[in-house]
Amino acid sequence: MSNEHTPLIPSGVCGLTVTAAPCCTETDPTPDSGSETPTQDPRRLNTFFGVMVPTILSMFSIVLFLRTGFVVGHAGLLQGLLMVIVAYTIVSLTILSICAISTNGAIQGGGAYYMISRSLGPEFGGSIGLMFFLAKVFACGGYVLGLVEAILDVFGADPETSVSEGVHVLPQGYWYTVLYSSVILLLCLIVCLVGAHIYSRTAFVILLVVTASLLSIFVSSVAVKAQTFVITHPGPDNHTLHYNASYTGFSATTLRNNLGSDYSLDYSTNTVMSFATVFAVMFTSCTGIMAGANMSGELKTPSVSIPKGTIIAVFYTFTVYVLLLILISATCDRTLLIQDYGFLQRINVWPPFVTIGIYCASLSAAMCAMIGASRILHALALDHLFGLPLAPAAITSRSGNPWVSVLYTWGLAQCVVFAGQLNAVAGLVTVFYLLAYAAVDLACLALEWASAPNFRPTFQLFSWHTCLLGIVSCLVMMFVINPVYSSGSIVLLLVLLLFLHYRSPTSSWGYISQALIFHQVRKYLLMLDVRKDHVKFWRPQVLLMVSNPRSSCQLILFVNQLKKGGLFVLGHVQLGDLDTLPSDPVQQQYNFWLSLVDKLGVKAFVDLTLSHSVRQGTQHLLRITGLGGMKPNMLILGFYDSCTPDDFFLQDSAFCASSEEQGSEGEYNFGVDLPSLQAHFPPVRHIESPRWLSPEEYVGIISDAIKMNKNVCLGRYFFQLQGEDKDSKVDGSERTIDVWPLNLLQPGCHDYEDVCSLFLLQMACVLNMSNKWRNARMRIFLNVQTGSCDQGWVVNEETFRELLRNLRIRASIKIVPWDSVVQHHSLPEGERSAEPMPALSEDYLSAVNGMLMLHSSQAAVRFLYLPRPPARHSLSQQYLAQLEAVTIGLGPTLLIHGVTPVTYTEL
């Protein structure tokens, strides 16, 4: 077989290859305007430089040196350790999900966004990706503000500064803070524009400096003797507040005093702290766990480096934070911790050690956040999820550096620094990160619950329990930290979800929703027991046989209204013999038919088969279409006549080139664009064209369906029906549905309550309940012979009215005398023909057609009784000729033969 030797689907997207660092772009010899084709391989980083170093530096950041004392001073050692444990538990659960997803296949650029979007689909992935980008931007601004705070703590010219050492040359104030932050951001921008590989090399040097600063803190706790300090802060009414603080060295008394909490006023924001606000500040130290994942586009082996490097980095930083909290609690009194966040400089053997560590850690965290955010934005731009606004962000340099994305990130981070204080943005940063972590856990949970055979991560230390616990923990902590920010972020997420959903970005990434739906549908199909079927819950389940959609689209649209929430399957028979073919030609046609369904906007399945004849193929579809309790109970065919059909593709705007241009931007069409769709389906047949189906075979299909206990409908003139397309605003108020429940081809028949007549009424009622026919008027015509002495038709009329009341069918009854029609019938009155297909004169058939034209010429659709086809094949042409003569020139008409009881009058 030819497809046995086809290569595996690449790690990109269905034949798309990776040409830039952060994501996959379509290979094209002509690059897009404004973009430069990368000529160097951007994947250069190993586990240590690409994951461990940026993750450690991001998790240390400004909190390590400037906020550990803040945590212990307000929350105490016990609650501080609890915060660290809770925070690291949450991030550890998320890390397990990251490791599982990242080891289940090749990871491209975009980090967390790539993982979420390729797992949950474009809507959820795009919305969470944009929010994770915003979280990185706010974090970048927060790190810069913390760095400026540390610089002004040493070099600020304000005489009321809390530290007396240093060269006080820098003026202070809100706008000066913004100015200094802008300068630092500009420095980060320059480094990031050079490239991530330059940052990764300098980051290693920064890590060495931060490690030396940390060692100096631990050494100072033994080497520095006890000291006392006087700390000043500006107070109300231009007064200066003085505080006496002390460094005691290791002391059991100090440790005991620092065990409990003492939430008080934060001198930087003048607000009283609480567990939630302190935890929000402390949790910013844990927001760097995806720093390595965000570098996935630059990693040589991201599936190996991300889990390994992240776990090692998290374990290392957790150990450092715990030891530092214990050290500070045992050596510094609470006043020192609360009133001076830069106290580590005071108690160091050489204060510049801590100063350099703060500057390096903060600067590296800011650059790491800027690089990570730019990679996420670049991946979003390459996926065309948000259209034109992010289109320039897809541009890269020759080395693969997304410099336009870096500029976007720098501009937004510049807006963040107008907040002026680190603590002012900490809550929002934390909430955004927690929402992104919950999304990663959700992606892993969905993959696990979907039980897809291809979800085989090499990392096995996770389960759906850890994913679910991670989601719940993130959501709970979000609302504990700040309910307003949490609610706002979720609302923003929902808005982005709706935007992407209605924008309908179709992709070939694979949708986890499809796997979950399959899992649930299979379960419910097993529960749908055909032995429990009941007539009062009957609904039409339709198999509509389509030869050429070009001439059948109006009938397809009409049946979509007729199905009433039931199964709707488009069936097609391809003539051929599989023994003489190299491969099954039917499999290649499914995408074209499914694209047709999308274009028409109908809720239908597609089932195709290959057979020697149309009749045999229809038998196959009637038997095997559907599954379990969802199988067709009705066959609908187009009418067999010599009319020249119209080409619907030339009439509907959905099949015009302009609609293709409007809908194709950024949309994956599964390999079927409008020209190929139009070329696939052949032109409509002409009068001289040979027919693939003989009259005998057509009537045989009707007979086969009835033998298989399927209801049969024949649709004629539906190409004349207007207002059925998805963009139509028709509500049916100007439409009329006419029902003729009597078998007009057996004039001796007076039974209005047989199974077929009741089925006719039920189908008309179902149509009257659909959206485009809800306000239509339904008329039921009763044919009576008023000239006879027998006045039984009056009783029959009252009986029929009572039947309609019992069936809750709202319709007007029209009495139609047809004595003048019946007189053309050759048989004596009241006598039935023994023949299964009685011979009817042309005068009679013409009279019936005239009666229908007289009373139903203005109806939008007509429902007529379809007689049972003759058993002898020799009568097939006569049968079709009678049907054609009766319905000629009527307009949209549905001839129905029902074989199953469908009405029920009890509860």
CORSULJO-V47734 format. One line per field, one symbol per residue. ss: DSSP state (H for helix, E for strand, - for the rest). phi: phi as a letter, one per 40 degrees, with the letter a starting at -180 (. if undefined). Layout:
BEGIN
ss = ???
phi = ???
END
This chain:
BEGIN
ss = -HHHH-----------E-------E-------------------E-HHHHHHHHHHHHHH--HHHH-HHHHHHHHHHHHHHHHHHHHHHHHHHHHHHHHHHH---------HHHHHHHHH-HHHHHHHHHHHHHHHHHHHHHHHHHHHHHHHHHHE-------------E---HHHHHHHHHHHHHHHHHHHHH-HHHHHHHHHHHHHHHHHHHHHHHHHHHH---EEEEEEEE-HHH-EEEEEEEE----HHHHHH-------EE----EE--HHHHHHHHHHHH------HHHHHHE--HHHHHHHHHHHHHHHHHHHHHHHHHHHHHHE-HHHHHH---HHHH-----HHHHHHHHHHHHHHHHHHHHHHHHHHHHHHH----HHHHHHHH--------HHHHHHHHHHHHHHHHH--HHHHHHHHHHHHHHHHHHHHHHHHHHHHH-------------HHHHHHHHHHHHHHHHHH-HHHHHHHHHHHHHHHHHHHHH--------HHHHHHHHHHHHHHHH--HHH--HHH----EEEE---HHHHHHHHHHHHHH-----EEEEEEEE--HHH------HHHHHHHHHHHHHH----EEEEEEE--HHHHHHHHHHH--E--E---EEEEE---------HHH--HHH-HHHHHHH----------HHHHHHH--------------HHHHHHHHHHHHH---EEEEEE-HHH---------------EEEEE--------------HHHHHHHHHHHHHH--HHH---EEEEEEEE-------HHHHHHHHHHHHHHH-----EEEEEE-HHHH-------------------HHHHHHHHHHHHHHH----EEEEE-------HHHHHHHHHHHHHHH-----EEEEE----------
phi = .cccbcccccccbfgcbcbbccabbccacbcccgbbccbbcccbccccccbcccccccccfccdcbbccdcccccgcccccccccccccccccccdccccccbbicbcchfccccccccbgccccccccccccccccccdccccccccdccccbbcccccccbcchccbccbidcccccccccccccccccccciccccccccccccccccccccccccccbccccabbbbbbcbcffcbcbbcbabcgcaccccccccccacaccccbfbccadccccccccccbcbccdccccdcbccbcccccccccccccccccccccccccccccbbcccccccacbccccbccadddcdccccccccccccccccccccccccccccfcbgcdbdccccbcccgcccccccdcccccccccccgbcccbcccdcccccccccccccccccccccfcdccbcccbcaaccccccccccccccdcccaccccccccccccccccdccccfccbbcgbcdccccdcccdcccccccccbcbccbcacbbbbcbcbcdbbcccccccccccfgccbbcbabccibcccbcaccccccdccccccdcccgbcbcbbbabacacccccddcccbcgafcbbcbabbbcccabccccccccbcccbccccccccccgbcbfgbccccccccccccccccccbcbcdccccccccdccccgbcbbbbbgccccbgcccccbcbgcbbbbbbbcccccbcccbccbcdccccdccccccccccdcbccccbbbbbcbbccccccccccccccccccccccfbcacbbcbcbdccccccccccgbcccccbccbcccccccccccccccbccccabbbccccccccccccccccccccccbcgchdbbcbbbbbcbbabcc
END
